[in-house]
Amino acid sequence: MELDKQDIKKTVFSGVQPSGVLHLGNYLGALSQWVEMQNQYNCIFCVVDYHAITVKQEPKELSRRILDVVKIYLASGINPEQAVIFQQSDITAHTELSWILNCASARLADLNKMTQFKEKGAKKESVSVGLYDYPVLMAADILLYNTDIVPVGDDQVQHVELTRTLAERFNRDYGQVFKIPEASVRKQGARIMGLDDPSKKMSKSASSPANYIALTDSPEMAAKKIKRAVTDSGSEIKFDLKKKPAISNLLVIFSLLSGINISELETNYKNKGYGDLKNDLAEEVSKFLREFQIKYNSFTDEEVKRILKDGADKIRPVANETLRRVKEKLGIN
């Protein structure tokens, strides 16, 4: 990837926290989309470790997870020869720009609107300031690299809207610096729901492992989770998010993994039962995990560390140049 061609190709930026368990929903909703994008865009994919420490982490586990996330990126098909992969904390411009945005652009009223904080920690007295303020750090992550497109799940669109607001406010008050990014939400698979409760998103922070299929689950364990997944009343296998949310969720997973469109799946299972669908989906998921984990286990820690260093070295000049221009506009260069 040649960064000097950013005027030719649009730039994509996204990242994943090295916390909790990465699962099938992360792959279908984000990582597989990234793989498709790397052939069309200048792609920058970050391991956002500073976001992970907004809640308490065990240091040795965090170090391990940072490397594991990169292995998941690679196993998903992200190619470090095409896309930049780096660790957020390796580039100091992220925290510098976050502080500047806190002072120059962000308002309490902006952050008080963030629904994820209300869900995760608004009622807890011991919650960290970082958990409240992390949307501003996310904005800094995006704005540093002249990002055009941010691929996100629909629950993250609000954060991209905040990023746009902060960028526009800074440009208005201090002069043009930031490109205004746009969110890109996958039409199908943007929200893979929990196997135990189709009203809630599949989540790496779920209290029960029955909610998700981890990308590191054994194929046998994953098959059991599929077969135990909740279903809807009735017996018809039909895509209907309102009347059959559980079956609809299983159909989406099946479609994305197999490449068979949902209408064709409905036809294939027209005279069959939920058990048939689950058995076949369990086999499809097991096949995917076996192939994925062979790739995942093929990468060494040393390879991953080299990829992270090379990525940071490649992309750091872009971040530093954006930060320089910001400081110049503020008069603190």
C-alpha positions in Angstrom: 0.0 0.0 0.0 1.4 3.4 -1.0 0.1 6.2 1.2 1.0 8.9 -1.4 -1.9 7.6 -3.5 -4.5 8.7 -1.0 -5.7 11.3 -3.4 -6.6 8.5 -5.9 -8.2 6.0 -3.6 -10.5 6.9 -0.7 -9.3 6.1 2.8 -11.0 3.6 5.1 -10.3 3.5 8.9 -11.6 1.1 11.5 -10.5 -0.8 14.6 -11.3 -3.4 17.2 -10.7 -3.4 20.9 -8.4 -6.1 22.3 -10.9 -6.9 25.0 -13.3 -9.7 25.5 -13.9 -12.4 22.9 -14.1 -11.7 19.2 -16.9 -13.6 17.7 -18.8 -14.6 14.6 -20.8 -11.3 14.7 -17.5 -9.3 14.6 -16.4 -11.3 11.6 -19.6 -11.1 9.6 -20.5 -7.6 10.6 -17.0 -6.0 10.3 -14.0 -8.1 9.4 -15.3 -9.7 6.3 -16.4 -6.2 5.0 -12.8 -4.9 5.7 -11.4 -7.8 3.6 -13.6 -6.7 0.7 -12.7 -3.1 1.1 -8.9 -3.5 1.0 -9.0 -4.1 -2.7 -10.8 -0.9 -3.4 -9.5 1.6 -0.8 -6.5 2.7 1.2 -7.4 0.7 4.3 -6.1 1.4 7.8 -7.0 -1.0 10.5 -6.1 -0.4 14.1 -6.0 -2.4 17.3 -7.5 0.2 19.6 -5.8 -0.7 22.9 -6.4 2.7 24.5 -10.1 2.1 24.1 -9.8 -1.2 25.8 -8.4 0.4 29.0 -11.5 2.5 29.6 -12.4 -0.5 31.8 -9.9 -2.4 33.9 -7.8 -4.9 32.1 -5.3 -7.5 33.4 -2.0 -6.4 31.8 -0.7 -9.8 30.7 -4.1 -10.7 29.2 -4.2 -7.4 27.4 -0.8 -7.9 25.9 -1.9 -11.3 24.7 -5.1 -10.1 23.3 -3.4 -7.4 21.2 -1.5 -10.0 19.3 -4.5 -12.3 19.1 -6.6 -9.5 17.5 -4.0 -9.1 14.8 -4.0 -12.8 14.2 -7.8 -12.7 13.7 -7.3 -9.8 11.3 -4.9 -11.9 9.3 -6.9 -15.1 9.4 -9.9 -13.1 8.2 -8.0 -12.2 5.1 -6.6 -8.8 5.8 -3.3 -8.5 3.9 -0.7 -6.3 5.5 0.8 -5.7 2.0 -2.5 -4.1 1.0 -3.8 -2.6 4.3 -2.0 -0.9 7.2 -2.4 -2.8 10.5 -1.1 -1.0 13.6 -1.5 -0.6 17.4 -3.1 2.6 18.5 -0.8 3.3 21.5 2.3 3.2 19.1 1.2 6.5 17.7 1.1 9.3 20.3 -0.9 11.6 18.0 -4.1 9.8 18.9 -4.1 10.9 22.5 -2.7 14.4 21.6 -5.5 15.0 19.1 -8.1 13.6 21.5 -7.1 16.2 24.2 -7.1 19.0 21.6 -10.6 18.0 20.5 -11.8 17.8 24.1 -10.8 21.4 24.5 -11.4 22.9 21.1 -14.5 21.0 19.8 -16.2 18.6 22.1 -19.0 19.8 24.4 -20.6 18.1 27.4 -23.9 18.2 25.6 -22.4 16.1 22.8 -21.1 13.3 25.1 -24.3 13.3 27.2 -26.2 12.1 24.1 -24.0 9.0 23.6 -26.3 6.1 24.1 -23.6 3.5 24.6 -22.3 5.3 27.7 -25.8 5.4 29.1 -26.0 1.6 28.5 -22.5 0.7 29.8 -21.8 3.0 32.7 -23.9 6.1 33.3 -25.4 4.7 36.5 -22.1 3.5 38.0 -20.2 5.9 40.3 -16.9 4.1 39.8 -16.9 4.3 36.0 -13.8 5.8 34.4 -13.8 9.3 32.8 -12.2 7.5 29.8 -15.4 5.4 29.3 -17.4 8.6 29.1 -14.9 10.4 26.9 -13.8 7.6 24.5 -16.0 8.8 21.6 -13.7 11.8 21.4 -10.7 9.5 21.2 -12.5 7.6 18.5 -13.0 10.8 16.6 -9.3 11.5 16.9 -8.5 8.0 15.6 -10.6 8.6 12.5 -9.7 12.3 11.8 -5.9 11.8 12.0 -5.8 9.8 8.7 -8.0 12.0 6.4 -10.6 9.2 6.5 -13.3 9.1 4.0 -15.2 6.0 5.1 -15.7 4.4 8.5 -17.2 0.9 8.3 -19.2 0.4 11.4 -22.1 -1.5 12.9 -25.4 0.4 13.2 -24.7 0.9 16.9 -21.6 2.9 16.1 -23.1 5.3 13.6 -23.7 7.8 16.4 -20.0 7.9 17.1 -19.2 8.7 13.5 -21.8 11.5 13.6 -20.1 12.9 16.6 -16.8 12.7 14.7 -18.3 14.7 11.8 -19.7 17.3 14.3 -16.3 17.8 16.0 -14.5 18.1 12.7 -16.9 20.6 11.2 -16.8 22.6 14.4 -13.0 22.7 14.4 -12.9 23.6 10.7 -15.4 26.4 11.3 -13.7 27.9 14.3 -10.0 27.5 13.4 -9.8 26.9 9.7 -9.9 23.9 7.3 -8.0 20.9 8.5 -10.2 17.8 8.8 -11.9 15.8 6.1 -15.5 14.9 7.0 -15.9 11.2 7.1 -19.0 9.1 6.4 -20.2 5.9 8.1 -20.6 2.8 6.0 -23.1 0.2 7.4 -23.3 -3.2 5.9 -26.9 -3.8 4.7 -27.0 -7.4 5.8 -25.1 -8.6 8.9 -24.6 -5.1 10.5 -26.2 -6.6 13.6 -25.8 -10.3 14.2 -28.0 -11.1 17.2 -27.4 -13.3 20.2 -28.1 -17.0 19.9 -29.7 -16.9 23.3 -31.7 -13.8 22.8 -32.4 -12.4 19.3 -33.5 -9.1 20.7 -29.9 -8.3 21.8 -26.8 -8.0 19.7 -24.2 -10.8 19.7 -21.6 -9.3 22.1 -18.2 -10.2 23.4 -19.2 -8.7 26.8 -22.3 -10.9 27.1 -22.7 -12.6 30.5 -23.4 -16.0 28.9 -21.1 -17.7 26.3 -24.4 -19.1 24.8 -24.9 -15.6 23.3 -22.0 -15.8 20.8 -19.8 -18.1 18.8 -16.2 -17.1 19.5 -13.8 -17.3 16.6 -11.6 -19.4 18.8 -14.5 -21.8 19.9 -13.9 -25.4 18.8 -16.0 -26.4 15.9 -17.7 -28.9 18.2 -18.6 -26.3 20.8 -19.9 -23.9 18.1 -22.1 -26.7 16.6 -23.6 -27.3 20.1 -24.3 -23.6 20.5 -26.1 -23.4 17.1 -28.2 -26.5 17.9 -29.2 -25.0 21.3 -30.0 -21.5 19.9 -33.4 -20.2 20.7 -36.1 -20.3 18.0 -39.5 -18.7 17.4 -43.0 -20.1 17.7 -44.4 -22.0 14.8 -42.4 -24.2 12.4 -42.1 -22.2 9.2 -38.5 -21.2 8.2 -39.0 -17.6 6.9 -37.1 -14.4 7.1 -39.3 -12.0 9.2 -37.4 -9.8 11.6 -40.6 -8.8 13.6 -42.4 -12.2 13.8 -39.4 -14.5 13.6 -36.3 -12.7 14.9 -34.5 -15.8 16.0 -34.9 -17.8 12.7 -34.2 -14.6 10.7 -30.9 -14.2 12.6 -29.9 -17.9 11.8 -30.8 -17.3 8.2 -28.6 -14.2 8.0 -25.6 -16.1 9.5 -26.2 -19.0 7.1 -26.5 -16.7 4.1 -23.3 -14.8 4.9 -21.2 -17.9 5.6 -22.5 -19.9 2.6 -23.0 -17.2 0.0 -26.6 -18.5 -0.5 -29.1 -15.7 -0.6 -31.9 -15.8 2.0 -34.7 -16.3 -0.4 -33.0 -19.4 -1.7 -32.5 -20.7 1.8 -36.2 -20.1 2.5 -37.0 -22.2 -0.6 -34.6 -25.0 0.4 -36.1 -25.3 3.9 -39.8 -24.8 2.8 -40.9 -28.3 3.9 -38.3 -28.8 6.6 -38.1 -28.0 10.4 -36.0 -25.8 12.7 -33.8 -28.8 13.5 -32.9 -29.3 9.9 -31.9 -25.6 9.6 -29.8 -25.8 12.8 -28.0 -29.0 11.8 -27.0 -27.6 8.4 -26.0 -24.3 9.9 -24.0 -26.0 12.6 -22.1 -27.9 9.9 -21.5 -24.6 7.9 -20.2 -22.8 11.0 -18.0 -25.8 12.0 -16.5 -25.8 8.5 -15.8 -22.1 8.6 -14.1 -22.3 12.1 -11.9 -25.2 11.1 -10.6 -23.3 8.1 -10.3 -20.0 10.0 -8.4 -21.5 12.9 -5.9 -23.2 10.7 -5.0 -19.7 9.4 -5.2 -18.1 12.9 -2.7 -20.6 14.3 -0.3 -20.3 11.5 0.9 -16.8 12.6 3.7 -16.4 15.2 3.9 -13.6 17.8 7.1 -12.4 16.1 5.4 -12.0 12.8 2.5 -10.1 14.4 4.9 -7.7 16.2 6.7 -7.0 13.0 3.5 -6.3 11.2 2.4 -3.9 13.9 5.8 -2.1 13.9 5.8 -1.8 10.1 2.3 -0.6 10.1 2.9 2.1 12.7 6.1 3.3 10.9 4.2 3.5 7.6 1.2 5.4 8.9 2.8 7.6 11.6 3.9 10.4 9.2 0.2 10.9 8.1 -1.0 11.2 11.7 1.9 13.6 12.7 1.2 15.8 9.7 -2.5 16.1 10.6 -1.5 16.9 14.2 1.0 19.5 13.0 -1.7 21.3 11.0 -4.1 21.2 13.9 -1.5 22.8 16.2 -0.6 25.4 13.7 -4.3 26.4 13.4 -4.4 26.7 17.2 -1.2 28.7 17.4 0.6 26.1 19.5 2.8 24.6 16.9 
